[in-house]
Amino acid sequence: MARSSADDMELKRSCEGGIMAKEKDRETVVMCMRVAKGRGVWGKAGKLASRHMAKPRVLAITTKAKGQRTKAFVRVLKYSNGGVLEPAKVYKMKHLSKVEVVQNDPSGCTFLLGFDNLRSQSVSPPQWTMRNKDDRNRLLMCILNMCKEILGGIPKVVGMDIVEMAMWAKENTPVKVTQVSTKDGPIESVVGEADSQVAVEKDLVSQAEEEDIEALLGTYVIAIGEAEAFSERMKRELVALESANVYALMETESVVEEIEWRNNRLELQSDSNVALIDELDKLLVFLQIPPEYEASLTGGSFDEGNMVKNIEACDWLTSAIKNLEASNLDPVYVREKRAEFVLLKCTFVRRASEFLRNYFPSLIDFMLNDKGNFSQRGQLQRPDHADMRYKCRTYARLLQHIKSLDKSCLTPLRKAYCHSLNLLIRREAREFSNELRAGSKASKSSTPLFEGPASANQPINITDTSADAYCKMITVFIPLLVDESSFFAHFMCFDVSALAPSDESDNKNPVAEGKSTSLSISEPSGSSAKSINSTAELGVLNQCLQELLDGIQEDFYALVDWAFKLDPLSCISMHGITDRYLSGQKAEVAGYVHVLLDDLETRISILFSRFVDDACYQIEKYERNVRQVGVVPYIPRFSQLAARMEQYINGSRDLVDQAYTKIVTIMFVTLEKIAQVEPKYVDIVLLENYAAFQHSLYDLANVVPTLAKYYHQASEAYEQACSRHINLVIYIHFEKLFQFARKIEELMYNMSPEEIPFQVGMSKVDFRKMLKSSLSGLDKTINAMYRKLQKNITAEELLPSLWEKCKKEFLDKYATFLKLISKIYPSETGWGRLGHQKRRGNRVLVESNKVII
């Protein structure tokens, strides 16, 4: 077997060196062993489910002498980067409460040590894994023995048998070989180290004891070496003695039974008397009112210094009333005492309620009179209620006793608290909001709209906006409202564990209906309903929260309206801030905060929708009775507006995408209507404006999916308008050619290609005349097509691409025409007249392109 690390003296010296480097007092290392450290994860029923990656560590059991006492420690040492042992953690042996062998480890080499002074019991303790069971048993036996020797007891042992551990210790105790002299000579004697001293002590017999044994044996005339005879003699005498005792008992059985009956009666009487005296003492204890408690309950002061005595008196009175009601005494006997307790209770509750009803307003008035608690000109003051809550907590136990003694007295106290605190919070919010508006650097923004000259509206970089003031208001007051609501619910003894969030605020929105908002929490469902004992309790809490916070929403609304007037686009930032705060705090905030944030979000959306509606109205009322030349002004203005709106996005972009959808849809619809004013130029107006839309939004469309969708829609509309316009230009200049082709296509539905040349106007002669009249002067016709395009297009940058599309479309149509003619007039195709005309047309197009360029 490999050598145990417990016998490694080098390891022991390294541990002592590492400990001495950190500790001033010298400690003795009793045992040290190498272990692997892991950490379990709590599973179901508090069991350890798994382990993390193991780390090499050294466990050292150390002692330190301090005067007459000896202290024991369990130290954890780890290896530094240089391989030197250094202390990592130390546990006091006196705090060891449990030694547990982990059952999930089939080897049985993993255990954990539980200490009762750990800060967080929810974190699973580290697990220690030894190399084998012998090392584990050796270390744990050392720990248990040290606890028994130094502390006088052992901790709780789980997962292993103490008896088996003791047997293992007996079998594995190191032995030493000694020389023993006998008549046959010296021989080797193997004795355990732990038992050698005890064995010697047990073998030693004093001389006096030896003389007494010899005298006893002499009375039986037995030599000292006749042990068997002596044993048999003693057995016979023992049997005879027991027989005599049994016979004597049988003779005195009746006397014994009588004596036993009398003793039982006396014992029962004595026990009954003791129990009666105890009950009478207890009854006197809770029936008698201590003078100091009576003084506190009837006339004591409620100052902070006397609250300890008042709480002790309340504890006694509550306990006395409960004990009296739970006792089995006849009500006739305690009627007067019960009336006395009731009178004492009513007196105390009346005095305490009157004090608190006056205390809350006075505390708030003191804060209202101090101007330093509120924002002033040039200085924003964040509300701080820590001192107020500290003072209120002094009377938290008093309120709990008032609730247990007379719950109805809490209603006026809650109203007084809500009314007073409402004045403070509303003034703080009003002063804070006013100072935010007064100290804001934001000025009225020149938001790009769709009226006036387009050059006057240019996108700017946003440095300081009115949305910053709204963000500060939200950041400061929303957590304050949550804290105040939670503190109120617990301070005023509502049976709640947490305030339930509201999920019904979206169903009926007071802001959307133009009504005032009620800040209250809605009834929770499912497991959340267990936090409130009754529906009545929830109704009271809703009403109190409404009284506590009613009116503060007006300051938020005023700030939102002010920001909208300065810059309508600030609604984008405010909406993002509200949405992010609402979703991020949903699990923690109270229901009334959800209502407030939802209402703010709706109000911001309504204001921004109003701005979008105004923009759409300006687009729709654009003059439609005059022919449009060039790009309509609202297309470049929209690109400016979109660029600025993107700068305001702070979180969710739903609001902006909805605005894009509405505005761009109106833009396209209005553009179609404008184009219809002059049917002759419909396609020209559409292709120029759709091209301008693509050009102005190219960069934004690459990063904004919503604009990318409309970019592709404009691209498709542009291609369609180009195709229609080009086909119109081609048809105008080659009307006879393509009319002849269309007539052939119509005839082919009813007859074969061979029959078509025999129809009226479709002979070869007619075909040659048409071809000559259409293709004579081809270069002039091509130039005329170009001039036609150039004449109608106002955006010169579109002309090259449009002319390329026109040439390609003409060549495609002419190629299709040649294929059609080859079926009807096969003798006219090939390298004859048609081939010559095709080569000529290609040459003219190329030459015309060079001239144009």
C-alpha positions in Angstrom: 0.0 0.0 0.0 1.2 3.5 -0.8 2.4 5.6 2.1 -0.3 7.9 3.7 0.2 11.6 3.5 -0.4 11.7 7.2 3.0 10.2 7.8 4.7 12.7 5.5 6.9 14.7 7.8 7.9 17.0 5.0 4.3 17.9 4.4 3.8 18.6 8.1 6.8 20.9 8.1 5.5 22.7 5.0 2.1 23.2 6.8 3.8 24.6 9.9 5.9 27.0 7.8 2.9 28.2 5.8 0.8 28.8 9.0 3.7 30.6 10.8 4.1 32.9 7.8 0.5 34.2 8.4 -0.1 33.8 12.1 1.7 35.5 15.0 1.1 32.7 17.6 2.7 29.3 17.0 0.3 26.4 16.3 1.1 22.7 16.5 0.1 20.6 13.5 -1.4 17.4 14.9 -2.2 15.8 11.5 -2.2 17.0 7.9 -3.3 15.1 4.8 -3.7 15.9 1.1 -7.3 16.1 0.0 -9.3 17.1 -3.1 -11.7 19.9 -2.6 -15.1 20.0 -4.4 -18.3 21.8 -3.9 -21.7 20.1 -4.1 -25.0 21.6 -5.4 -28.1 21.4 -3.3 -30.7 19.2 -4.9 -34.2 18.1 -3.7 -34.8 17.6 0.0 -31.5 19.4 0.9 -29.3 16.6 -0.6 -26.1 17.3 -2.5 -26.7 16.6 -6.1 -23.3 16.9 -7.8 -19.8 18.2 -7.4 -17.8 20.9 -9.2 -14.2 20.3 -10.4 -11.9 19.2 -7.6 -9.0 21.3 -6.4 -5.9 20.0 -4.5 -5.8 21.2 -0.9 -4.2 20.1 2.4 -6.3 19.7 5.6 -4.4 20.4 8.8 -5.6 19.8 12.3 -3.8 22.2 14.6 -3.8 23.2 18.3 -2.8 26.4 20.0 -2.3 26.7 23.8 -3.8 29.9 25.3 -3.2 30.0 29.0 -4.9 27.0 30.7 -7.0 26.3 27.6 -6.1 24.6 24.3 -7.8 25.7 21.1 -8.2 23.4 18.1 -8.6 24.5 14.5 -9.2 22.9 11.1 -7.1 24.7 8.5 -7.3 24.6 4.7 -4.1 25.2 2.9 -3.6 25.6 -0.9 -0.7 25.6 -3.2 0.5 29.0 -4.5 1.9 29.5 -8.0 5.3 28.6 -6.7 4.1 25.4 -5.2 4.3 26.7 -1.6 1.5 25.9 0.9 -0.3 29.0 2.1 -3.3 29.2 4.4 -6.6 29.6 2.6 -9.3 29.2 5.3 -9.5 28.4 9.0 -12.4 26.9 11.0 -12.6 26.8 14.8 -13.2 23.2 16.0 -15.7 24.4 18.6 -18.1 25.4 15.8 -17.9 21.9 14.2 -21.5 20.7 14.4 -21.7 17.8 11.8 -19.4 15.3 10.1 -21.1 13.7 7.1 -19.9 11.1 4.7 -21.4 11.9 1.2 -23.6 9.0 0.1 -23.4 9.9 -3.6 -19.7 8.8 -3.7 -19.7 5.0 -3.9 -16.0 4.9 -2.7 -17.0 6.4 0.6 -13.9 8.7 0.5 -15.8 12.0 0.3 -17.1 13.8 3.4 -18.0 17.3 4.5 -17.6 19.3 7.7 -20.5 21.4 8.8 -19.8 24.5 10.9 -22.7 26.3 12.7 -21.1 29.8 12.3 -21.1 30.0 8.5 -22.6 33.3 7.2 -24.7 31.6 4.5 -26.2 28.2 5.1 -27.8 28.3 1.7 -24.4 27.8 0.0 -23.4 24.2 0.0 -20.3 23.4 2.1 -17.1 22.2 0.4 -16.6 18.4 0.0 -13.3 16.8 0.9 -12.2 13.6 -1.0 -9.5 11.4 0.5 -7.3 8.9 -1.4 -8.8 5.9 0.4 -11.1 5.0 3.4 -8.1 4.4 5.7 -7.0 8.0 5.2 -10.6 9.2 5.7 -11.0 7.2 8.9 -7.7 8.3 10.2 -8.4 12.0 9.7 -12.0 11.8 11.0 -10.9 9.8 14.1 -8.3 12.5 14.8 -11.0 15.2 14.6 -13.5 13.3 16.8 -10.9 12.4 19.4 -9.8 16.0 19.6 -13.4 17.2 20.0 -13.9 14.8 22.8 -10.7 15.6 24.6 -10.8 19.4 24.2 -14.5 20.2 23.9 -15.9 17.3 25.9 -18.2 16.0 23.2 -18.3 15.0 19.6 -20.3 16.6 16.7 -23.2 14.9 14.9 -22.0 12.0 12.7 -23.9 11.2 9.5 -23.3 8.4 7.0 -21.0 6.2 9.0 -21.2 4.0 12.2 -19.3 5.1 15.3 -19.0 1.5 16.4 -17.4 0.5 13.1 -15.1 3.5 13.4 -14.0 2.4 16.9 -13.4 -1.1 15.6 -11.3 0.2 12.7 -9.3 2.4 15.2 -8.6 -0.7 17.3 -7.5 -2.7 14.3 -5.4 0.1 12.8 -3.8 1.6 15.8 0.0 1.7 15.3 1.8 -1.0 17.4 5.2 -1.1 19.1 7.4 -4.1 19.8 8.9 -4.4 23.3 11.3 -6.9 24.9 9.8 -9.0 27.8 12.0 -11.2 30.1 10.6 -14.6 30.9 12.1 -17.8 32.5 12.7 -19.0 28.9 14.5 -15.9 28.0 13.6 -12.5 26.4 10.7 -12.5 23.8 9.1 -9.8 21.7 5.7 -8.4 22.9 3.4 -6.5 20.4 1.3 -3.9 22.3 -0.8 -1.1 20.9 0.5 2.3 21.7 -2.9 3.4 23.0 -3.3 0.3 25.1 0.1 -0.2 26.5 -0.2 2.2 29.4 -3.7 1.0 30.2 -2.6 -2.7 30.1 0.2 -2.0 32.5 -2.1 -0.2 34.9 -4.6 -3.0 34.8 -2.0 -5.7 35.5 -0.7 -3.9 38.6 -2.4 -5.1 42.0 -1.5 -3.6 45.3 0.0 -5.7 48.2 -3.1 -5.1 50.4 -5.4 -6.4 47.7 -3.3 -9.5 47.3 -3.4 -10.3 51.1 -7.2 -9.9 51.1 -7.5 -12.4 48.3 -5.3 -14.9 50.1 -7.3 -14.5 53.3 -10.6 -15.1 51.4 -9.2 -18.2 49.8 -8.0 -19.5 53.2 -11.5 -19.5 54.6 -12.4 -22.0 52.0 -9.3 -24.1 52.6 -8.4 -23.7 48.9 -5.0 -22.9 47.7 -4.4 -19.9 45.5 -3.8 -22.1 42.4 -7.1 -23.9 42.7 -9.2 -21.4 40.7 -11.7 -23.9 39.3 -12.6 -25.4 42.6 -13.0 -21.9 44.1 -15.3 -20.9 41.1 -17.6 -24.0 41.6 -17.8 -23.4 45.3 -18.9 -19.8 44.8 -21.6 -20.9 42.2 -23.2 -23.3 44.6 -23.3 -20.8 47.4 -24.9 -18.2 45.1 -27.7 -20.6 44.1 -28.4 -21.4 47.7 -28.5 -17.7 48.7 -31.0 -16.9 45.8 -33.3 -19.7 46.9 -33.4 -18.4 50.4 -34.3 -14.9 49.2 -37.1 -16.2 47.0 -38.6 -18.2 49.9 -38.5 -15.1 52.2 -40.2 -12.9 49.7 -43.0 -15.4 49.2 -43.8 -15.5 52.9 -44.0 -11.7 53.2 -46.0 -11.1 49.9 -49.2 -9.8 51.6 -47.3 -7.4 53.8 -45.3 -6.1 50.8 -48.5 -5.5 48.8 -50.1 -3.5 51.6 -47.1 -1.4 52.1 -46.9 -0.8 48.3 -50.6 0.2 48.1 -50.1 2.8 50.9 -47.0 4.1 49.2 -48.8 4.5 45.9 -51.6 6.5 47.5 -49.2 8.8 49.3 -47.2 9.3 46.1 -50.3 10.1 44.1 -51.5 12.5 46.7 -48.1 14.2 46.8 -48.0 14.5 43.0 -51.5 16.0 42.9 -50.6 18.5 45.5 -47.5 19.5 43.6 -49.5 19.9 40.4 -52.2 21.9 42.1 -49.6 24.2 43.6 -48.0 24.7 40.2 -51.3 25.5 38.5 -52.2 28.0 41.3 -48.8 29.6 40.9 -49.2 29.9 37.2 -52.7 31.3 37.6 -51.5 33.9 40.0 -48.7 34.8 37.7 -50.9 35.7 34.7 -53.8 37.1 36.8 -51.6 39.4 38.8 -50.6 42.6 36.9 -47.0 43.7 37.6 -46.9 47.3 38.8 -44.3 48.4 36.3 -46.4 47.0 33.4 -49.5 48.6 34.6 -47.8 51.9 34.8 -46.6 51.7 31.2 -50.0 50.6 29.9 -52.1 53.2 31.6 -49.9 56.3 31.7 -46.4 55.7 30.4 -44.8 57.9 27.7 -44.4 56.8 24.1 -41.0 58.5 23.6 -38.3 56.4 21.9 -36.5 55.9 25.2 -39.6 54.3 26.8 -40.5 52.1 23.9 -38.6 49.1 25.3 -40.7 49.1 28.5 -43.9 49.7 26.5 -43.2 46.7 24.2 -42.5 44.5 27.2 -45.8 45.6 28.8 -47.6 44.8 25.5 -46.0 41.4 25.3 -47.1 40.6 28.8 -50.7 41.9 28.2 -51.0 39.9 25.0 -49.7 36.8 26.6 -51.9 37.2 29.7 -55.1 37.6 27.5 -54.2 34.6 25.4 -53.5 32.5 28.5 -56.8 33.5 30.1 -58.8 32.6 27.0 -57.0 29.3 26.6 -57.4 28.2 30.2 -60.0 25.7 31.3 -61.1 27.7 34.3 -64.8 28.4 34.8 -65.5 31.9 33.3 -67.3 32.8 36.6 -64.0 32.6 38.5 -62.1 34.9 36.0 -64.9 37.3 34.9 -63.6 40.2 36.9 -60.0 39.7 35.9 -61.1 39.4 32.2 -62.9 42.7 32.5 -59.8 44.3 34.1 -57.7 43.0 31.2 -60.1 44.4 28.6 -60.2 47.8 30.2 -56.4 47.8 30.4 -56.2 46.8 26.7 -58.7 49.5 25.6 -56.9 52.2 27.6 -53.5 51.3 26.1 -54.8 51.0 22.5 -56.6 54.3 22.7 -53.5 56.1 24.1 -51.1 54.5 21.5 -53.4 55.2 18.6 -53.9 58.8 19.6 -50.1 59.2 19.9 -49.4 57.7 16.5 -52.1 59.7 14.8 -50.4 62.9 16.0 -46.8 61.5 15.5 -47.0 60.8 11.8 -48.2 64.3 10.8 -45.7 65.9 13.1 -42.9 63.9 11.6 -43.9 64.8 8.0 -44.5 68.5 8.9 -40.9 68.6 10.2 -39.6 67.4 6.9 -41.9 69.7 4.9 -40.7 72.7 6.9 -37.0 71.9 6.0 -36.4 73.4 2.6 -33.2 71.4 2.3 -35.3 68.3 1.7 -36.6 69.7 -1.6 -35.1 70.7 -4.9 -34.2 74.4 -5.2 -33.2 76.7 -8.0 -30.0 75.4 -9.5 -29.9 72.3 -7.2 -31.7 69.0 -7.7 -32.4 67.2 -4.4 -32.9 63.4 -4.5 -35.6 62.4 -1.9 -34.2 60.7 1.1 -36.6 59.0 3.5 -34.1 56.8 5.4 -34.3 58.9 8.6 -38.1 59.0 8.5 -38.3 55.2 8.1 -35.8 54.7 10.9 -37.9 56.7 13.2 -41.1 54.9 12.1 -39.5 51.5 12.7 -39.2 52.4 16.4 -43.0 52.0 16.5 -43.3 48.9 14.3 -43.7 46.5 17.2 -46.2 48.8 18.7 -48.3 48.7 15.6 -48.2 44.9 15.6 -49.4 44.8 19.2 -52.2 47.3 18.3 -53.3 44.9 15.5 -53.3 41.9 17.8 -55.2 43.8 20.5 -57.7 45.7 18.4 -57.3 45.5 14.6 -60.0 48.2 14.0 -57.7 50.9 15.3 -55.3 50.4 12.4 -57.7 52.0 9.9 -57.4 55.6 11.2 -53.6 55.2 11.7 -53.2 54.0 8.1 -55.2 57.0 6.8 -53.1 59.4 8.9 -49.9 57.9 7.6 -51.0 57.9 4.0 -52.3 61.5 4.0 -49.2 62.8 5.6 -46.7 61.0 3.4 -48.8 61.8 0.3 -48.2 65.5 1.0 -44.4 64.9 1.2 -44.1 62.8 -1.9 -46.2 65.1 -4.0 -44.2 68.1 -3.0 -40.9 66.3 -3.6 -42.1 65.2 -7.1 -43.4 68.7 -7.9 -40.2 70.5 -6.8 -38.1 68.0 -8.6 -40.1 68.2 -11.8 -40.1 72.0 -11.8 -36.3 72.2 -11.2 -35.8 69.6 -14.0 -37.7 71.8 -16.4 -36.1 75.0 -15.2 -32.6 73.7 -15.3 -32.8 71.8 -18.6 -30.6 73.0 -21.4 -33.0 71.6 -24.0 -34.5 74.2 -26.4 -37.4 73.9 -28.8 -36.2 71.6 -31.5 -36.6 72.2 -35.2 -37.9 68.8 -36.0 -38.0 68.0 -39.7 -41.5 68.2 -40.9 -43.1 68.2 -44.4 -43.8 71.9 -44.8 -41.5 74.7 -45.7 -38.2 74.6 -47.7 -36.4 71.3 -47.5 -33.0 72.8 -47.0 -34.0 74.4 -43.7 -34.4 71.0 -42.1 -31.1 69.3 -41.6 -30.4 66.4 -39.1 -28.4 67.3 -36.1 -26.5 65.4 -33.4 -28.4 65.1 -30.2 -26.4 66.2 -27.1 -29.0 67.3 -24.5 -32.7 66.7 -24.9 -35.8 67.0 -22.8 -35.8 63.2 -22.5 -32.9 63.5 -20.1 -35.1 65.2 -17.6 -37.7 62.5 -17.9 -35.1 59.8 -17.4 -33.9 61.5 -14.2 -37.5 61.7 -12.9 -38.1 58.0 -13.6 -34.8 56.9 -12.2 -35.3 58.8 -8.9 -39.0 58.4 -8.2 -39.9 54.9 -9.4 -37.6 53.1 -6.9 -38.8 55.5 -4.2 -42.5 54.6 -4.9 -41.6 50.9 -4.8 -39.8 51.2 -1.5 -42.5 53.4 0.1 -45.2 51.0 -0.9 -43.3 48.0 0.4 -42.5 49.7 3.6 -46.0 50.8 4.1 -47.4 47.3 3.6 -45.1 45.8 6.2 -45.0 48.7 8.6 -48.8 48.9 8.7 -49.1 45.2 9.3 -50.7 44.0 6.1 -50.4 40.2 5.7 -48.3 40.4 2.5 -45.0 38.9 1.6 -44.6 41.0 -1.6 -46.7 43.4 -3.6 -48.4 41.7 -6.5 -47.7 43.1 -10.0 -50.7 44.2 -12.0 -51.5 42.3 -15.2 -54.8 44.1 -16.0 -53.5 47.6 -16.8 -53.5 46.9 -20.5 -57.1 45.9 -20.6 -58.6 49.2 -19.5 -56.3 52.2 -19.7 -57.6 55.4 -18.0 -55.2 57.6 -19.8 -56.4 56.4 -23.2 -60.0 57.2 -22.1 -59.1 60.6 -20.8 -59.7 59.7 -17.1 -57.5 60.1 -14.1 -55.3 57.2 -13.1 -55.8 55.3 -9.8 -52.5 54.1 -8.4 -53.4 50.8 -6.8 -52.4 47.1 -7.1 -54.8 44.6 -8.6 -55.7 41.3 -7.2 -53.0 38.7 -7.9 -53.8 35.3 -9.2 -52.4 31.8 -8.6 -49.6 31.4 -6.1 -49.3 35.2 -5.6 -52.8 35.3 -4.0 -51.4 33.3 -1.0 -49.4 36.4 0.1 -52.6 38.1 1.1 -54.9 36.5 3.6 -58.2 37.7 2.4 -59.9 39.8 -0.3 -60.9 42.4 2.3 -57.2 42.8 3.2 -56.4 43.4 -0.5 -59.2 45.9 -0.8 -57.9 47.9 2.2 -54.4 47.8 0.8 -55.5 49.1 -2.6 -57.4 51.9 -1.0 -54.5 52.9 1.2 -52.0 52.9 -1.7 -54.3 55.1 -3.7 -54.5 57.6 -0.8 -50.7 57.3 -0.4 -49.7 58.1 -4.0 -52.7 59.8 -5.6 -51.7 62.9 -7.5 -48.1 62.1 -8.1 -48.8 61.0 -11.7 -49.7 64.5 -12.6 -46.1 65.6 -12.3 -45.0 62.8 -14.6 -47.6 63.7 -17.1 -46.6 67.4 -17.0 -43.0 66.5 -17.6 -43.9 64.3 -20.6 -46.1 67.1 -22.1 -43.3 69.6 -21.6 -40.8 67.4 -23.3 -43.1 66.8 -26.2 -43.7 70.5 -26.8 -39.9 71.1 -26.9 -39.1 68.2 -29.1 -41.8 65.7 -30.3 -39.1 63.2 -31.2 -38.1 63.0 -27.5 -41.1 60.7 -27.2 -38.9 58.0 -28.8 -36.3 58.2 -26.0 -39.0 58.5 -23.2 -40.8 55.5 -24.6 -37.7 53.4 -24.7 -36.7 54.4 -21.1 -40.2 53.6 -19.8 -40.4 50.2 -21.7 -36.9 49.2 -20.5 -37.6 50.1 -16.9 -41.0 48.4 -16.9 -39.7 45.1 -18.3 -36.5 45.1 -16.3 -38.3 45.6 -12.9 -41.4 43.6 -13.6 -40.6 40.9 -11.0 -39.9 43.4 -8.2 -42.1 46.5 -8.6 -45.5 46.9 -7.1 -48.7 46.9 -9.0 -49.3 50.6 -8.8 -45.9 51.2 -10.4 -46.9 49.0 -13.3 -50.1 51.1 -13.7 -48.1 54.3 -13.6 -45.5 53.1 -16.1 -48.1 51.6 -18.4 -50.0 54.9 -18.4 -46.9 56.9 -19.1 -46.0 54.6 -21.9 -49.5 55.0 -23.4 -49.4 58.7 -23.0 -46.1 59.0 -24.7 -47.4 56.7 -27.5 -50.5 58.9 -27.9 -48.4 62.1 -28.1 -46.0 60.6 -30.7 -48.9 59.3 -32.7 -50.3 62.8 -32.8 -47.0 64.0 -34.2 -47.0 61.2 -36.8 -50.6 62.0 -37.7 -49.6 65.7 -38.2 -46.8 64.6 -40.5 -49.1 62.3 -42.5 -51.7 65.2 -42.8 -49.0 67.5 -44.2 -48.1 64.8 -46.8 -51.8 64.1 -47.7 -52.7 67.8 -48.2 -49.9 68.3 -50.7 -51.1 70.1 -53.8 -52.5 67.5 -56.3 -54.1 69.8 -58.9 -50.8 71.0 -60.4 -48.5 68.7 -62.5 -45.6 67.5 -60.4 -42.1 68.1 -61.9 -39.2 66.4 -60.3 -39.1 64.9 -56.8 -41.8 65.8 -54.3 -40.3 67.7 -51.3 -41.5 65.3 -48.6 -39.2 62.4 -49.8 -35.9 64.1 -48.9 -37.5 65.6 -45.7 -38.5 62.1 -44.6 -34.9 60.9 -45.0 -33.9 63.8 -42.7 -36.6 62.9 -40.2 -35.7 59.2 -40.2 -32.0 59.9 -39.6 -32.9 62.0 -36.6 -35.4 59.5 -35.2 -32.7 56.8 -35.3 -30.6 59.0 -33.0 -33.3 59.1 -30.4 -33.8 55.3 -30.1 -33.0 54.1 -26.6 -34.1 50.5 -26.3 -37.1 49.2 -28.1 -37.7 50.5 -31.6 -41.4 49.5 -31.9 -42.6 53.1 -31.7 -40.3 54.2 -34.5 -41.0 51.3 -36.7 -44.7 51.9 -36.4 -44.2 55.5 -37.4 -42.1 54.5 -40.4 -44.8 52.1 -41.5 -47.6 54.8 -41.2 -45.6 57.7 -42.8 -44.1 55.7 -45.7 -47.4 54.1 -46.5 -49.0 57.6 -46.7 -46.1 58.8 -48.8 -46.5 56.0 -51.4 -50.2 56.4 -51.6 -50.0 60.2 -51.9 -47.3 59.8 -54.6 -49.6 57.5 -56.7 -52.3 60.1 -56.4 -50.0 63.0 -57.4 -48.8 61.0 -60.4 -52.3 60.6 -61.6 -52.8 64.4 -62.0 -51.2 64.2 -65.5 -51.7 60.7 -66.9 -49.2 61.4 -69.6 -46.3 61.7 -67.1 -47.4 59.1 -64.5 -44.5 56.8 -64.9 -42.0 59.6 -65.1 -43.2 61.0 -61.7 -43.2 57.6 -60.1 -39.7 56.5 -61.3 -38.1 59.8 -60.4 -39.6 59.8 -56.9 -39.0 56.2 -56.1 -35.4 56.5 -57.3 -35.1 59.6 -54.9 -36.5 57.5 -52.1 -34.0 54.8 -52.6 -31.1 57.2 -52.9 -32.0 59.2 -49.7 -32.6 56.1 -47.6 -29.8 53.8 -48.9 -27.6 54.0 -45.7 -30.5 53.7 -43.3 -32.1 50.8 -45.1 -28.9 48.8 -44.6 -29.4 48.9 -40.8 -33.1 49.3 -40.3 -35.2 46.3 -41.3 -38.5 48.3 -41.6 -37.0 50.8 -44.0 -35.3 48.0 -45.9 -38.7 46.5 -46.6 -40.0 49.8 -48.0 -36.7 50.3 -49.9 -37.3 47.1 -51.7 -40.9 48.1 -52.4 -39.8 51.4 -53.9 -37.2 49.5 -55.9 -39.9 47.2 -57.4 -42.2 50.2 -58.1 -39.3 52.0 -59.8 -38.5 49.0 -62.1 -42.2 48.7 -63.0 -42.5 52.5 -63.8 -39.3 52.3 -65.9 -40.5 49.3 -67.8 -43.9 51.0 -68.6 -42.2 54.3 -69.7 -39.6 52.6 -71.9 -42.2 50.4 -73.5 -44.3 53.5 -74.2 -41.3 55.3 -75.8 -40.4 52.3 -77.9 -44.0 51.7 -79.0 -44.4 55.4 -80.1 -41.3 55.3 -82.4 -41.9 51.7 -83.8 -45.6 51.6 -83.7 -46.2 49.9 -87.2 -43.5 47.3 -86.5 -45.0 46.1 -83.2 -48.6 46.5 -84.4 -47.8 44.1 -87.3 -46.3 41.6 -84.8 -49.3 41.9 -82.5 -51.7 41.2 -85.5 -49.7 38.1 -86.3 -50.0 36.8 -82.7 -53.7 37.3 -82.8 -54.1 35.4 -86.0 -52.0 32.5 -84.7 -54.7 31.7 -82.2 -57.1 30.7 -85.0 -54.9 29.5 -87.9 -51.6 27.9 -88.7 -48.5 30.1 -89.6 -48.6 28.9 -93.2 -52.1 30.5 -93.7 -51.3 33.9 -92.3 -49.5 35.3 -95.4 -52.7 34.7 -97.4 -54.7 37.0 -95.2 -55.6 40.6 -96.2 -52.7 43.0 -95.3 -50.4 40.2 -94.2 -48.8 39.2 -97.5 -45.0 39.3 -98.1 -45.5 42.6 -100.0 -47.3 44.1 -97.1 -44.6 42.9 -94.7 -41.8 44.4 -96.8 -43.6 47.8 -97.0 -44.1 47.8 -93.2 -40.5 46.9 -92.6 -39.2 49.5 -94.9 -41.3 52.3 -93.5 -40.5 51.3 -89.9 -36.7 50.8 -90.2 -35.9 53.5 -92.8 -34.0 56.3 -91.0 -33.3 54.1 -88.0 -30.5 56.3 -86.7 -32.9 59.2 -86.5 -35.5 57.1 -84.8 -33.1 55.9 -82.1 -31.9 59.5 -81.5 -35.5 60.6 -81.3 -36.1 57.9 -78.6 -33.1 59.3 -76.6 -34.4 62.8 -76.9 -37.8 61.7 -75.8 -36.3 60.2 -72.6 -34.1 63.2 -72.0 -37.0 65.7 -72.5 -39.2 64.2 -69.8 -36.6 63.3 -67.2 -35.7 66.1 -64.7 -33.2 64.0 -62.8 -30.3 63.9 -65.2 -28.5 61.2 -63.1 -31.2 58.7 -64.0 -30.9 59.2 -67.8 -27.8 56.9 -68.4 -29.3 53.9 -66.6 -32.8 54.5 -68.1 -31.3 54.7 -71.7 -29.4 51.4 -71.1 -32.7 49.8 -70.0 -34.4 51.3 -73.1 -31.8 49.9 -75.6 -31.8 46.4 -74.0 -35.6 46.3 -74.0 -35.8 47.4 -77.7 -33.2 44.7 -78.7 -35.2 42.1 -76.8 -38.4 43.1 -78.4 -36.8 43.1 -81.9 -35.3 39.7 -81.3 -38.7 38.4 -80.4 -40.1 40.0 -83.5 -37.6 38.2 -85.7 -38.4 34.8 -84.2 -42.1 35.4 -84.8 -41.5 36.5 -88.5 -39.3 33.5 -89.1 -42.3 31.3 -88.5 -44.6 33.2 -90.9 -42.2 34.3 -93.7 -39.3 31.8 -93.6 -37.9 33.1 -96.9 -37.4 36.6 -95.5 -35.2 35.6 -92.6 -31.5 34.5 -92.4 -28.9 36.8 -93.9 -31.5 38.5 -96.1 -33.3 41.7 -95.6 -34.2 41.1 -91.9 -30.6 40.1 -91.0 -29.4 43.2 -92.6 -31.9 45.4 -90.7 -31.0 43.7 -87.4 -27.2 44.3 -87.9 -28.0 47.9 -88.9 -30.2 48.4 -85.8 -27.4 47.2 -83.5 -24.9 49.4 -85.2 -27.1 52.4 -84.9 -27.8 51.8 -81.2 -24.0 51.5 -80.6 -23.2 54.6 -82.6 -26.1 56.6 -80.9 -24.8 55.6 -77.5 -21.3 56.9 -78.4 -22.8 60.2 -79.6 -24.9 60.5 -76.5 -22.0 59.8 -74.2 
